Amino acid sequence: MAPANPRIIALFDVDGTLTIPRGEVTPDMMQFMKSLSEKITVGIVGGSDLPKQEEQLGEGIAKVFPYNFSQNGLVAYKNGELQEIQTIAKFLGEDNIKKIVNWTLKYLADVDIPVKRGTFIEFRSGMMNISPIGRNCSREERNDYEKID
């Protein structure tokens, strides 16, 4: 069903707007989004890839709202169909990617923080997500790290 004002579009970021970082959307927020989509065109944007967005917003989220932009807008979906993909690897080249990864890992090895949990660099289409504590940390560990960050 088309919204009442389809020419107006509202794009919502996932982490920190629709959810707490890496958290799941609340039923109230999802209901708000669905109600809003009856009035205007609604889309989702985020830095994570689509599988991570689905962990947070629900499976098939790219089909719930007409527009979905994952990986900082470099992967675009319209009505659940993939439209375009761009990548940092194509732009920088593999040799430059390796230089960045090697430098970053050497640097992080000397960073003294309370815990380190793995997956310090997550390679995405348009960025490298660098996490000194590691993306595998627990919610409690992430909260503790945010206090010193």
Backbone torsions as a table, in degrees:
resi	resn	phi	psi	omega
1	MET	NA	130.0	179.9
2	ALA	-75.4	143.8	178.0
3	PRO	-69.3	162.0	-180.0
4	ALA	-61.3	-37.9	179.4
5	ASN	-123.2	76.0	-173.3
6	PRO	-66.3	-18.9	-179.1
7	ARG	-78.3	-13.2	175.5
8	ILE	-94.8	128.2	-179.6
9	ILE	-124.8	138.2	174.9
10	ALA	-122.6	123.5	178.2
11	LEU	-106.0	131.4	-176.6
12	PHE	-117.6	128.9	175.2
13	ASP	-72.6	149.0	-178.9
14	VAL	-77.9	-74.1	-174.9
15	ASP	-68.8	121.8	177.4
16	GLY	90.4	-8.1	176.7
17	THR	-121.5	-64.8	179.0
18	LEU	-81.3	-27.5	179.3
19	THR	-140.8	165.8	166.1
20	ILE	-70.9	157.1	-178.5
21	PRO	-50.7	123.2	-179.8
22	ARG	63.5	13.9	178.2
23	GLY	-92.9	174.6	178.8
24	GLU	-94.4	147.3	178.5
25	VAL	-66.1	143.0	176.9
26	THR	-81.3	154.8	176.4
27	PRO	-58.1	-37.9	179.2
28	ASP	-62.7	-42.1	179.8
29	MET	-65.9	-42.4	180.0
30	MET	-65.3	-38.1	177.1
31	GLN	-64.5	-41.2	175.8
32	PHE	-58.4	-46.7	-179.1
33	MET	-62.0	-43.5	-179.9
34	LYS	-66.7	-38.7	176.9
35	SER	-65.3	-43.7	178.8
36	LEU	-61.5	-36.3	-178.1
37	SER	-67.5	-13.1	173.4
38	GLU	-78.4	-20.5	-177.5
39	LYS	-99.3	-43.1	-177.8
40	ILE	-137.4	170.3	175.9
41	THR	-76.0	132.4	-177.2
42	VAL	-120.4	141.4	176.5
43	GLY	-139.1	161.9	-179.2
44	ILE	-115.0	137.1	174.6
45	VAL	-131.2	150.9	177.5
46	GLY	-173.2	164.6	179.4
47	GLY	-81.9	-25.6	-177.8
48	SER	-77.7	166.4	175.9
49	ASP	-78.3	170.2	-176.0
50	LEU	-60.1	-41.4	177.9
51	PRO	-58.9	-36.7	177.8
52	LYS	-71.3	-37.0	174.9
53	GLN	-61.4	-39.6	179.3
54	GLU	-66.0	-34.7	175.2
55	GLU	-60.1	-36.0	-175.7
56	GLN	-89.2	-36.4	-171.9
57	LEU	-111.4	-9.9	179.5
58	GLY	112.3	146.3	179.9
59	GLU	-60.9	139.0	178.6
60	GLY	79.1	17.3	-176.7
61	ILE	-58.1	-29.0	-179.8
62	ALA	-66.2	-16.5	178.0
63	LYS	-100.7	-10.6	-177.8
64	VAL	-75.4	-42.5	178.8
65	PHE	-118.4	150.6	-171.6
66	PRO	-64.6	-27.7	-177.3
67	TYR	-123.5	136.9	175.2
68	ASN	-141.3	125.4	178.3
69	PHE	-122.1	108.5	178.5
70	SER	-103.9	171.2	178.9
71	GLN	50.9	51.7	178.4
72	ASN	58.5	34.8	174.9
73	GLY	87.9	-0.3	-178.1
74	LEU	-83.9	-13.2	173.9
75	VAL	-120.5	116.0	-173.0
76	ALA	-116.4	133.0	175.7
77	TYR	-121.2	143.6	172.0
78	LYS	-130.0	123.0	-177.1
79	ASN	51.1	39.6	176.8
80	GLY	82.0	-3.4	-178.4
81	GLU	-102.6	131.3	178.2
82	LEU	-62.5	129.3	-179.1
83	GLN	-105.8	-42.0	-172.7
84	GLU	-160.3	147.5	173.1
85	ILE	-135.7	131.5	170.8
86	GLN	-121.6	157.6	-179.6
87	THR	-139.6	149.8	175.5
88	ILE	-71.0	-31.7	-179.0
89	ALA	-62.9	-42.0	177.1
90	LYS	-61.6	-39.6	-176.0
91	PHE	-73.1	-47.0	-175.2
92	LEU	-87.5	-32.8	-174.8
93	GLY	88.7	151.8	-174.1
94	GLU	-62.9	-38.4	-179.7
95	ASP	-61.1	-42.3	178.7
96	ASN	-69.3	-36.9	176.9
97	ILE	-60.7	-46.3	179.9
98	LYS	-61.4	-40.0	178.6
99	LYS	-61.3	-43.6	179.3
100	ILE	-64.4	-47.2	-179.2
101	VAL	-61.7	-47.3	-178.7
102	ASN	-61.7	-45.3	179.7
103	TRP	-62.4	-45.1	-177.7
104	THR	-62.6	-45.2	-179.5
105	LEU	-64.6	-39.2	176.3
106	LYS	-62.8	-43.3	179.7
107	TYR	-63.4	-48.7	-177.8
108	LEU	-64.2	-28.0	179.1
109	ALA	-60.3	-28.9	-178.7
110	ASP	-97.1	-1.5	178.5
111	VAL	-78.9	124.6	-178.3
112	ASP	-99.0	104.6	176.9
113	ILE	-129.0	162.5	-173.6
114	PRO	-56.2	-40.5	-179.9
115	VAL	-142.3	155.0	171.5
116	LYS	-135.8	133.1	-170.5
117	ARG	-124.5	3.2	176.9
118	GLY	101.4	163.3	-172.8
119	THR	53.0	69.7	-178.1
120	PHE	-83.2	-24.1	176.1
121	ILE	-129.7	121.9	174.2
122	GLU	-111.5	117.2	-178.7
123	PHE	-82.6	127.1	178.8
124	ARG	-124.0	173.6	-178.5
125	SER	-58.3	-38.7	-173.1
126	GLY	-119.9	4.6	-177.9
127	MET	-165.2	168.8	168.6
128	MET	-113.9	120.2	177.8
129	ASN	-85.4	109.8	-177.9
130	ILE	-103.1	123.4	-177.0
131	SER	-127.4	106.5	-179.4
132	PRO	-57.0	-35.7	179.5
133	ILE	-80.7	-24.5	-178.4
134	GLY	100.8	139.6	-177.1
135	ARG	-72.3	-12.0	-179.7
136	ASN	-88.9	7.4	-178.8
137	CYS	-71.7	159.9	178.3
138	SER	-78.3	168.2	176.5
139	ARG	-59.5	-43.9	-179.8
140	GLU	-62.4	-43.3	178.3
141	GLU	-64.4	-39.7	177.6
142	ARG	-62.6	-44.1	179.2
143	ASN	-62.4	-42.3	178.1
144	ASP	-63.5	-41.5	-180.0
145	TYR	-63.8	-40.4	-179.4
146	GLU	-59.7	-28.2	179.0
147	LYS	-66.8	-31.2	-178.9
148	ILE	-100.5	-12.5	-177.6
149	ASP	-72.4	NA	NA
